Amino acid sequence: MSLIAPMTMMDFFRKSEGTWLTLRAVHHFDLVDDESGESNLIVQVVERDDPKVAAICTQQAIDPACAMGGGRFMWQANLDDEPPNADYGAVLIDVPDDETKVSGKLIRDRGYVEKIPVISRYWFGKDGILTIDTEYDNNQGQERCWFITDDFRVRVSSVRMTNGVNLTTYCSERRCIGDRALAAMIERNLARV
């Protein structure tokens, strides 16, 4: 089965929906702190008619009619039984440049690097790699993400300050199997015996 890479942001959000185990390697150029580790990334699709879409667009002075929908991203510590903390999340709204939908703006209620509302630029390369550039007040971020399989993807990012790059990150992400899917897999395997 060959991979069909998403080539629009809403296709990317839909392909990303679910819970992902993220293995993260972080390199700070100016600090000794090591933020490498494991976490869960939870992605939910936000449909175009969700009130959050209009609220975030209005906050950023964007016409909500231009939005296609979005994605809600939440992070939590791996093996954490508590629900994800809303302080470690963001909602991204897709506003494509044109009808091809291969590039556009991502309107965020809060940025990853600076916790302020922000507008990013995105585009999909012909190879299916998503690139997101974000200009914050004090730095610039770039993130690139692509699917290796339907259930495994890679993200790399960098943060540049006025004095140069100060952070790079590499993440490999594997989709977590839900209880229902796991039970179905076990049942299929037992039926083969």
Helices and strands as residue ranges (DSSP letters): H 9-16, E 18-28, E 37-46, H 51-59, G 64-66, E 69-77, G 86-88, E 89-96, E 103-108, E 118-124, E 130-135, E 140-149, E 152-161, E 164-175, H 179-192
